[in-house]
């Protein structure tokens, strides 16, 4: 029995036909976790689809209407890069429901993984890059609406920049380059909104994105901390980014997007991480969260390894990393 829940549904499968996005990965991860004994059936909980009201916390009424009525333009569908169907919309509403449940469980129990989600290229008024609904943003906004969350930190380690996240939650404070910042003095923080103090009860979201510079999306709206990674000095940069982030921001929840696409064999990525390196990455994020006693909700985001089995291994390792970190803490 795992010390946390895994949120999963067979209906996470995206009906997109032959596509570089391995829609079958969710089912394969579920199967592998059970077959290898990493998880047992009692570790899984089934999500309900998000309500339209939940999706509207992030997305415009016009966009939601287009998705529900099937009235996207050809250009809008092309920008989404996945073929539109009512089934696709259903799957994305379910992924958002899964992330809401994962956030809810993480806030109550300290850790929860959504075996899906992480659709960080979705914008309020359109979809992009295989992402239709920004499930993580929906989950954050829903927890805030319930009065359970005011400060969230998004740690996005997908190889692609989290442009949707940055557009939905533009940074209040930008932590300046170069990292590592030598001190936590206010001099190394700059940005137009530095002196702007949050209104009581207002949602604050701090976003970290470690991604490859020369890759999709072309236009990368600024996150609070952006690291355009040149190579495999990844773990060092991640460590520095996390410590810098925690000097500037005390989150009540970490939303970790554990993308499998920084992997060296990824078809849409250009970084050089090994499977072992990616597991160390997961451990690092979770160890830092445990050290600061911050709950973590995980979503999976991208993963386009030449062999889909590698993507499955990387995603399963995130569960193992979470288990190992939890057990070390409880001992
Ligand atoms: Zn990606």
Boltz pocket constraint, residues with backbone or C-beta under 6 A from the ligand:
constraints:
  - pocket:
      binder: B
      contacts: [[A, 158], [A, 159], [A, 160], [A, 259], [A, 261], [A, 301], [A, 302], [A, 303]]
      max_distance: 6.0
